[in-house]
Amino acid sequence: MRIAVVSDIHSNGDALDTLARELDRLRPDRVVHLGDLVGYNAEPEKCVRWAMANCSEGILGNHDAVVCGKAGGEFFHKPALQAARWSAERVSEESLDYLSGLPVRATLPGGLLLVHGAPSDPDRYLFLTEDAEEEMDLLGESEGLRLVLFGHTHLPTAFVRREEGGVVSAPLKNFRLAEKESAMLNPGSVGQPRDRDPRACFLVVDTGSWEASWIRVSYDVERCRTRVLEAGLPRFFASRLADGT
């Protein structure tokens, strides 16, 4: 089964349009999202509606939680909280209901776990190999997991537990999971990448071969930036779109 994994769309409808065209071309067996459909950018309703129509599973992100009222946003910096509150006023009741109903974790057949931040804490950022190793140790072997799919950092990442037990940061190119290995993979961000590449990023996983491919697609960044400014959202979010930070 080929699964397309998207995360952190963050109300970026222009990036989403390009992503949707690429998914139509690739024709994966299913599409899942790892949360943060909303926040930062100017088209929250469009992004939630797309997820409702196209994703078989989805996860609640921290921005989603604030927008639908399940969290207060007390740990957000001021511009992020402003954008979340702006989004909350511009999504439909149906979209709010969808966000409210999203789980903080979900499993797929074959040993896949979907989370937003980390299995132990949906708000935890997993940047370092040591962070991933701690999470893998907490999971142990009880859930029979081969793959944890997580977002939140906006960085495409692969952490692999080798057969001998050590955890390493693995290269993304030509990624393939060996028979007795397990991994934590981050698809990167569709709507606001932070690896200095402004193109939208997502992941396709083949659960037959255990191969994974990170895919980048270009979109009209300037149009999205203009939408942010015209909406009166913080200029900060428009600026960082241009350089992928």
Rosetta silent file (secondary structure, phi, psi, omega in degrees, C-alpha in Angstrom):
SEQUENCE: MRIAVVSDIHSNGDALDTLARELDRLRPDRVVHLGDLVGYNAEPEKCVRWAMANCSEGILGNHDAVVCGKAGGEFFHKPALQAARWSAERVSEESLDYLSGLPVRATLPGGLLLVHGAPSDPDRYLFLTEDAEEEMDLLGESEGLRLVLFGHTHLPTAFVRREEGGVVSAPLKNFRLAEKESAMLNPGSVGQPRDRDPRACFLVVDTGSWEASWIRVSYDVERCRTRVLEAGLPRFFASRLADGT
SCORE:     score description
SCORE:     0.000 S_00000001
   1 L     0.000  133.868  177.336    0.000    0.000    0.000 S_00000001
   2 E  -102.050  119.678 -176.274    1.270    3.463   -0.905 S_00000001
   3 E  -114.507  123.179  172.765    0.351    6.071    1.693 S_00000001
   4 E   -88.108  130.080 -176.516    0.791    9.797    1.146 S_00000001
   5 E  -118.680  119.401  179.676    1.547   11.575    4.425 S_00000001
   6 E  -120.835  152.033 -179.004    1.038   15.337    4.696 S_00000001
   7 L  -152.423  155.431  170.489    1.499   17.604    7.674 S_00000001
   8 L    52.356   56.209  175.574    1.452   21.239    8.755 S_00000001
   9 L   -71.180  -36.242  172.034   -0.537   22.665    5.841 S_00000001
  10 L    50.590   51.315  171.122   -1.215   25.746    7.995 S_00000001
  11 L    62.370   19.871 -179.620   -3.940   27.401    5.923 S_00000001
  12 L   -93.662   90.214 -177.038   -1.705   27.625    2.845 S_00000001
  13 H   -69.366  -28.801  179.454   -4.204   27.085    0.054 S_00000001
  14 H   -69.491  -44.059  175.410   -1.712   27.837   -2.707 S_00000001
  15 H   -64.444  -38.013 -179.725    0.663   25.104   -1.558 S_00000001
  16 H   -63.257  -39.081  178.679   -2.304   22.798   -1.082 S_00000001
  17 H   -59.741  -43.145  179.469   -3.447   23.268   -4.692 S_00000001
  18 H   -68.586  -40.794  176.014   -0.042   22.154   -5.962 S_00000001
  19 H   -58.117  -45.927 -177.506    0.039   19.253   -3.510 S_00000001
  20 H   -61.513  -39.761  177.535   -3.394   18.109   -4.672 S_00000001
  21 H   -65.014  -38.947  179.248   -2.292   18.085   -8.304 S_00000001
  22 H   -68.553  -37.318  176.702    0.778   16.040   -7.424 S_00000001
  23 H   -65.919  -37.989  175.811   -1.329   13.550   -5.468 S_00000001
  24 H   -60.405  -36.043  179.523   -3.649   13.211   -8.458 S_00000001
  25 H   -72.901  -40.688 -175.720   -0.591   12.337  -10.533 S_00000001
  26 H   -79.096  -30.714  178.971    0.866    9.877   -8.005 S_00000001
  27 L    52.965   59.455  175.056   -2.458    8.225   -7.113 S_00000001
  28 L   -66.990  162.428 -179.954   -1.543    6.846   -3.658 S_00000001
  29 L   -71.824  -30.588  176.212   -3.848    4.256   -2.084 S_00000001
  30 E  -155.921  158.696  178.109   -4.664    6.583    0.786 S_00000001
  31 E  -123.872  134.880  176.656   -3.805   10.025    2.121 S_00000001
  32 E  -128.564  154.589  174.734   -3.376   10.877    5.801 S_00000001
  33 E  -124.917  151.119 -175.133   -2.576   14.126    7.568 S_00000001
  34 L  -108.258   19.084  171.008   -0.651   14.705   10.791 S_00000001
  35 L   100.946  175.729 -172.756   -2.334   17.900   11.918 S_00000001
  36 L    57.413   58.503  171.887   -2.012   21.677   11.884 S_00000001
  37 L   -69.899  -27.035 -170.929   -4.339   22.205    8.969 S_00000001
  38 L  -119.442  178.182 -178.797   -4.869   25.778   10.182 S_00000001
  39 L    93.798  156.807  173.604   -2.921   28.735   11.556 S_00000001
  40 L    71.432  -59.318 -171.494   -0.318   31.151   10.126 S_00000001
  41 L  -103.747 -171.514 -160.388   -1.726   31.617    6.588 S_00000001
  42 L  -103.126    2.691 -176.694   -4.933   32.943    5.051 S_00000001
  43 L  -128.156   63.251 -177.591   -7.075   30.001    3.851 S_00000001
  44 H   -65.518  -42.930 -176.963   -8.026   27.838    6.848 S_00000001
  45 H   -62.708  -42.863  179.404  -11.479   26.778    5.652 S_00000001
  46 H   -59.074  -42.151 -176.318  -10.154   25.592    2.299 S_00000001
  47 H   -72.077  -39.138  177.118   -7.477   23.459    3.965 S_00000001
  48 H   -66.059  -43.675  179.834   -9.836   21.846    6.476 S_00000001
  49 H   -60.909  -38.485  178.150  -12.372   21.081    3.741 S_00000001
  50 H   -62.575  -44.275  179.724   -9.662   19.440    1.641 S_00000001
  51 H   -63.027  -41.835  178.966   -8.676   17.184    4.534 S_00000001
  52 H   -59.123  -38.105 -174.661  -12.293   16.248    5.187 S_00000001
  53 H   -85.987  -23.226 -167.875  -12.751   15.228    1.555 S_00000001
  54 H  -121.748  -15.493 -174.684   -9.409   13.557    0.856 S_00000001
  55 L  -103.791  128.879  178.604   -7.814   12.122    4.001 S_00000001
  56 L   -76.124  -28.822  175.924   -8.777    8.731    5.375 S_00000001
  57 E  -138.922  152.677  176.911   -7.169    9.544    8.744 S_00000001
  58 E  -150.930  158.485 -176.821   -6.090   12.735   10.432 S_00000001
  59 L  -122.387  146.629  176.978   -4.471   13.907   13.656 S_00000001
  60 L   -76.841  122.322  173.346   -5.168   16.941   15.831 S_00000001
  61 L   -92.859  169.374 -178.264   -2.323   19.485   15.720 S_00000001
  62 H   -66.849  -35.053  176.154   -1.626   22.111   18.357 S_00000001
  63 H   -71.342  -38.508  175.069   -2.898   24.926   16.106 S_00000001
  64 H   -57.922  -41.978 -177.152   -6.003   22.899   15.264 S_00000001
  65 H   -63.587  -39.116  178.790   -6.632   22.458   18.988 S_00000001
  66 H   -70.083  -42.373 -177.755   -6.513   26.203   19.643 S_00000001
  67 H   -63.384  -39.320 -177.750   -8.716   27.045   16.661 S_00000001
  68 L   -90.275    1.654  174.844  -11.448   24.586   17.662 S_00000001
  69 L    88.839    9.361  178.747  -11.267   25.526   21.352 S_00000001
  70 L   -85.206  -10.321  175.897   -9.702   22.360   22.757 S_00000001
  71 L  -143.987  156.355 -175.238   -6.618   24.313   23.875 S_00000001
  72 L   -92.941  -15.467 -179.558   -6.068   27.905   24.943 S_00000001
  73 L    78.025   21.301 -177.018   -2.828   28.658   23.169 S_00000001
  74 L   -65.921  -19.573  179.122   -1.084   29.885   26.305 S_00000001
  75 L   -97.892    2.453  177.156    2.240   28.537   25.028 S_00000001
  76 L   -78.393  146.047  169.030    1.923   30.208   21.600 S_00000001
  77 L   -74.813  163.109 -168.505    3.936   33.292   20.800 S_00000001
  78 H   -56.654  -46.419  179.821    1.802   36.357   20.113 S_00000001
  79 H   -62.811  -38.456  179.843    1.728   36.207   16.254 S_00000001
  80 H   -64.940  -40.939  179.202    0.824   32.488   16.261 S_00000001
  81 H   -67.448  -38.278  176.662   -2.012   33.073   18.720 S_00000001
  82 H   -60.678  -44.198 -179.377   -3.257   36.013   16.650 S_00000001
  83 H   -66.800  -38.393  178.577   -3.308   33.823   13.530 S_00000001
  84 H   -64.203  -42.752  179.459   -5.088   30.992   15.348 S_00000001
  85 H   -67.576  -36.382  175.448   -7.792   33.330   16.618 S_00000001
  86 H   -61.540  -44.687  178.770   -8.152   34.818   13.130 S_00000001
  87 H   -61.571  -42.136 -176.819   -8.590   31.289   11.720 S_00000001
  88 H   -60.239  -28.679 -179.560  -11.175   30.397   14.357 S_00000001
  89 L   -84.892   -4.135 -172.851  -13.368   33.251   13.161 S_00000001
  90 L  -126.341   13.762  173.233  -13.156   32.146    9.534 S_00000001
  91 L  -112.963  151.127 -176.904  -13.892   28.435    9.546 S_00000001
  92 L   -73.869  165.247  176.212  -17.354   26.932    9.401 S_00000001
  93 H   -61.619  -37.206  178.874  -19.081   25.072   12.214 S_00000001
  94 H   -62.817  -40.849  178.724  -18.685   21.888   10.201 S_00000001
  95 H   -68.674  -38.889  176.399  -14.936   22.445    9.981 S_00000001
  96 H   -62.357  -40.010  177.617  -14.708   23.207   13.694 S_00000001
  97 H   -62.745  -41.189  178.713  -16.558   19.957   14.399 S_00000001
  98 H   -62.075  -47.569  179.589  -14.102   18.080   12.196 S_00000001
  99 H   -61.339  -42.626 -179.125  -11.098   19.573   14.001 S_00000001
 100 H   -61.926  -29.912 -177.229  -12.669   18.862   17.393 S_00000001
 101 H   -87.042   -4.746 -178.960  -13.146   15.214   16.452 S_00000001
 102 L   -70.572  137.604  177.802   -9.567   14.568   15.375 S_00000001
 103 L   -80.664  165.969  176.326   -7.635   12.164   17.653 S_00000001
 104 L   -87.713  -11.869  174.373   -4.163   12.848   19.039 S_00000001
 105 E  -157.397  154.599  179.050   -2.930    9.509   17.668 S_00000001
 106 E  -151.796  152.607  178.209   -4.106    6.831   15.271 S_00000001
 107 E  -116.362  149.215  175.075   -2.828    3.493   14.031 S_00000001
 108 E  -118.286  152.886  178.171   -2.865    1.997   10.556 S_00000001
 109 L   -56.857  145.151  178.725   -2.649   -1.683    9.635 S_00000001
 110 L    96.291    1.510  176.121    0.875   -3.035    9.297 S_00000001
 111 L    93.049   41.628  177.473    2.355   -1.293   12.319 S_00000001
 112 E  -114.223  135.668  176.894    2.048    2.445   11.611 S_00000001
 113 E  -119.309  131.240  177.628    1.375    5.073   14.269 S_00000001
 114 E  -107.503  128.990  175.628    0.306    8.630   13.396 S_00000001
 115 E  -141.325  169.333  175.570    0.980   11.500   15.816 S_00000001
 116 L   -91.951  -59.704 -178.923    1.501   15.239   15.540 S_00000001
 117 L   -96.844  -66.519  179.941    4.438   15.925   17.837 S_00000001
 118 L  -150.902  157.213  178.137    5.530   12.738   19.593 S_00000001
 119 L   -58.843  -34.202 -177.072    3.870    9.525   20.794 S_00000001
 120 L   -83.519  -22.248 -174.019    4.334   10.576   24.429 S_00000001
 121 L  -159.299  114.816 -177.637    3.249   14.201   23.996 S_00000001
 122 L   -63.132  -16.879  179.759    1.486   15.769   20.982 S_00000001
 123 L   -97.831    0.244 -177.565    3.210   19.096   21.733 S_00000001
 124 L   -80.525  136.780  175.655    6.761   17.719   21.935 S_00000001
 125 L   -92.970  128.606  178.205    9.215   18.671   19.197 S_00000001
 126 L  -105.247   94.129  179.321   11.459   15.850   17.988 S_00000001
 127 L  -100.175  -36.975 -168.254   14.590   17.477   16.611 S_00000001
 128 L  -105.562  155.548  175.353   17.392   15.275   17.906 S_00000001
 129 H   -58.026  -37.329 -179.841   18.314   11.615   17.593 S_00000001
 130 H   -63.420  -36.313  177.509   18.264   11.450   21.395 S_00000001
 131 H   -63.649  -46.071 -179.360   14.641   12.640   21.400 S_00000001
 132 H   -64.600  -40.031 -179.961   13.637    9.934   18.928 S_00000001
 133 H   -63.173  -40.075  177.661   15.501    7.259   20.851 S_00000001
 134 H   -62.297  -43.542  179.355   13.685    8.218   24.048 S_00000001
 135 H   -65.056  -41.033  178.954   10.317    7.993   22.295 S_00000001
 136 H   -65.862  -37.248  176.692   11.176    4.616   20.767 S_00000001
 137 H   -63.825  -39.604  179.249   12.256    3.321   24.152 S_00000001
 138 H   -65.198  -38.067  178.962    8.938    4.430   25.638 S_00000001
 139 H   -70.436  -36.971 -177.844    7.020    2.657   22.887 S_00000001
 140 L    59.295 -150.070 -179.421    9.054   -0.544   23.223 S_00000001
 141 L  -108.455    3.841 -171.947    7.819   -3.524   21.259 S_00000001
 142 L   -65.677  -29.801 -176.379    4.378   -3.781   22.847 S_00000001
 143 L   -93.330   -2.047  179.745    2.552   -2.054   19.969 S_00000001
 144 L    61.186   36.203 -173.627    4.307   -3.999   17.220 S_00000001
 145 L   -86.123  139.548  170.104    5.187   -0.769   15.449 S_00000001
 146 L  -102.824  -31.682 -170.340    7.423   -0.482   12.424 S_00000001
 147 E  -143.798  127.756  169.599    6.863    3.176   11.662 S_00000001
 148 E  -106.992  126.004  177.985    5.908    6.314   13.595 S_00000001
 149 E  -106.975  121.630 -174.735    4.837    9.209   11.394 S_00000001
 150 L  -137.208  157.551  179.112    5.093   12.612   13.092 S_00000001
 151 L  -123.358 -133.674  168.676    5.021   16.298   12.167 S_00000001
 152 L    81.637  -40.144 -177.109    5.194   19.530   14.192 S_00000001
 153 L   -85.284  -17.500 -176.526    8.828   20.493   13.465 S_00000001
 154 L    67.663   20.862 -177.888    8.240   21.311    9.760 S_00000001
 155 L  -121.907  121.619  173.750   11.479   19.468    8.977 S_00000001
 156 E   -63.695  128.041 -169.623   11.685   16.325    6.795 S_00000001
 157 E  -149.131  149.632  172.325   13.433   13.784    9.001 S_00000001
 158 E  -137.453  119.232  172.159   14.205   10.081    9.349 S_00000001
 159 E  -112.377  129.725 -175.439   15.243    8.420   12.604 S_00000001
 160 E  -124.953  131.618  169.814   15.944    4.682   12.365 S_00000001
 161 E   -91.938  112.246 -178.578   16.408    2.060   15.075 S_00000001
 162 L   -71.564  167.070 -177.485   18.883   -0.410   13.644 S_00000001
 163 L   -57.615  -35.307 -178.910   18.665   -4.148   14.250 S_00000001
 164 L   -78.260   -6.434  173.684   21.343   -3.950   16.960 S_00000001
 165 L   111.941  -17.876 -179.545   19.278   -1.355   18.855 S_00000001
 166 L   -74.682  149.400  178.494   21.013    1.938   18.124 S_00000001
 167 E  -108.544  131.012 -178.559   19.044    4.925   16.800 S_00000001
 168 E  -130.683  157.543  169.982   20.525    7.056   14.006 S_00000001
 169 E   -86.249  119.075 -171.899   19.476    9.981   11.862 S_00000001
 170 L  -101.355  149.174  175.211   19.176    8.467    8.388 S_00000001
 171 L   -65.386  148.167 -176.839   19.539   10.138    4.979 S_00000001
 172 L   -81.926  -27.102 -176.638   16.281   10.834    3.185 S_00000001
 173 L   -73.802  134.237  179.063   17.438    9.877   -0.289 S_00000001
 174 L    55.734   41.926 -177.708   16.749    6.262   -1.304 S_00000001
 175 E   -72.731  132.676  173.458   15.263    5.503    2.131 S_00000001
 176 E  -148.764  131.333 -178.428   14.343    1.890    2.788 S_00000001
 177 L   -87.238  124.726  178.864   13.616    0.243    6.111 S_00000001
 178 L   -72.452  167.306 -169.538   15.359   -3.104    6.624 S_00000001
 179 L   -57.451  -41.549 -175.140   13.421   -6.117    7.899 S_00000001
 180 L  -106.276   22.956  177.342   14.288   -5.799   11.606 S_00000001
 181 L  -104.729  160.580  170.440   14.429   -2.021   11.770 S_00000001
 182 E  -132.882  165.702 -173.664   11.844    0.531   12.891 S_00000001
 183 E  -152.443  161.020  168.841   11.708    4.240   12.222 S_00000001
 184 E  -121.931  121.609 -175.892   10.211    7.634   12.971 S_00000001
 185 E  -121.530  137.111  175.662    9.616    9.718    9.845 S_00000001
 186 E  -113.037  125.357 -177.934    8.580   13.349    9.469 S_00000001
 187 E   -75.166   -5.165 -170.381    7.106   14.358    6.086 S_00000001
 188 L    79.096 -168.758 -174.587    8.089   18.003    6.501 S_00000001
 189 L  -114.993  137.413  172.586    5.572   20.793    6.007 S_00000001
 190 L   -75.252  -46.613 -167.268    3.235   21.533    3.130 S_00000001
 191 L   -97.729  -16.452  179.003    2.394   25.081    4.168 S_00000001
 192 L  -157.755   72.575  178.285    5.438   26.439    5.953 S_00000001
 193 L   -59.020  150.532 -179.957    8.700   24.471    5.513 S_00000001
 194 L  -129.595   28.420  178.123   11.535   25.354    7.886 S_00000001
 195 L  -113.467   25.524  178.348   14.504   23.652    6.230 S_00000001
 196 L    64.873   23.910  171.097   15.389   26.650    4.000 S_00000001
 197 L  -126.854  108.487 -172.892   13.568   25.138    1.040 S_00000001
 198 L   -72.038   -8.281 -179.586   10.306   27.049    0.460 S_00000001
 199 L   -68.772  147.637  175.063    8.728   24.292   -1.644 S_00000001
 200 E   -63.438  143.756 -176.681    5.906   22.259   -0.115 S_00000001
 201 E  -129.972  139.120  173.354    7.079   18.898    1.193 S_00000001
 202 E  -149.468  179.547 -170.686    5.284   15.614    1.836 S_00000001
 203 E  -129.901  142.238  169.933    6.029   11.900    2.119 S_00000001
 204 E  -121.533  124.322 -179.574    4.974    8.730    0.323 S_00000001
 205 E  -113.141  132.011  175.015    5.459    5.437    2.173 S_00000001
 206 E  -104.377  110.861 -176.451    5.184    2.018    0.535 S_00000001
 207 L   -80.733   -1.157  172.963    4.275   -0.524    3.215 S_00000001
 208 L   -84.932  -47.777 -179.665    5.094   -3.401    0.884 S_00000001
 209 L   -97.880  -12.026 -174.823    8.734   -2.507    0.291 S_00000001
 210 L    59.731   35.641  171.911    9.077   -0.135    3.295 S_00000001
 211 E   -95.797  149.089  178.453   10.498    2.510    1.020 S_00000001
 212 E  -134.164  140.144 -179.894    9.817    6.176    1.670 S_00000001
 213 E  -129.719  126.507  173.311   10.172    9.159   -0.652 S_00000001
 214 E   -90.542  127.974 -172.887   10.126   12.820    0.353 S_00000001
 215 E  -118.936  131.159  177.613    8.607   14.878   -2.448 S_00000001
 216 E  -110.219  137.370  176.718    8.979   18.632   -2.966 S_00000001
 217 E  -131.727  135.238  178.305    6.608   20.661   -5.121 S_00000001
 218 L   -80.757  149.017  175.846    6.907   24.331   -6.058 S_00000001
 219 L  -144.610  175.661 -177.221    3.950   26.669   -5.687 S_00000001
 220 L   -80.842   86.886 -177.870    3.222   30.371   -6.034 S_00000001
 221 H   -62.912  -39.921 -177.354    4.818   31.598   -2.800 S_00000001
 222 H   -63.304  -36.272  178.346    4.306   35.262   -3.679 S_00000001
 223 H   -66.147  -40.738  177.924    0.571   34.770   -4.070 S_00000001
 224 H   -65.151  -41.449  178.671    0.360   33.127   -0.651 S_00000001
 225 H   -60.707  -41.702  178.933    2.422   35.925    0.896 S_00000001
 226 H   -62.486  -41.312  178.512    0.065   38.490   -0.639 S_00000001
 227 H   -60.365  -42.537  179.802   -2.944   36.677    0.817 S_00000001
 228 H   -60.073  -47.089 -177.848   -1.353   36.773    4.295 S_00000001
 229 H   -68.029  -42.042 -179.891   -0.714   40.511    4.095 S_00000001
 230 H   -66.476  -26.885  178.192   -4.119   41.330    2.624 S_00000001
 231 L   -77.764  -11.334 -178.125   -5.773   39.356    5.439 S_00000001
 232 L    81.622   15.542  176.562   -4.012   41.517    8.011 S_00000001
 233 L   -75.964  161.543 -177.672   -2.114   38.573    9.478 S_00000001
 234 L   -55.805  132.386 -179.351    1.349   39.179   10.959 S_00000001
 235 H   -57.424  -28.884  178.882    3.919   40.115    8.286 S_00000001
 236 H   -50.366  -42.256 -176.721    6.297   37.670    9.965 S_00000001
 237 H   -71.430  -33.358  176.217    4.416   34.709    8.444 S_00000001
 238 H   -69.519  -38.490 -177.395    4.586   36.154    4.940 S_00000001
 239 H   -66.056  -42.120 -174.357    8.306   36.819    5.257 S_00000001
 240 H   -74.914  -17.054  177.229    9.299   33.337    6.358 S_00000001
 241 H   -63.803  -33.076 -172.466    7.441   31.681    3.461 S_00000001
 242 H   -70.637  -31.521 -176.866    9.951   33.072    0.975 S_00000001
 243 H  -116.223    5.612  175.829   13.060   31.427    2.413 S_00000001
 244 L    67.702   41.992  178.127   11.637   28.343    4.102 S_00000001
 245 L  -122.423    0.000    0.000   12.478   29.271    7.679 S_00000001
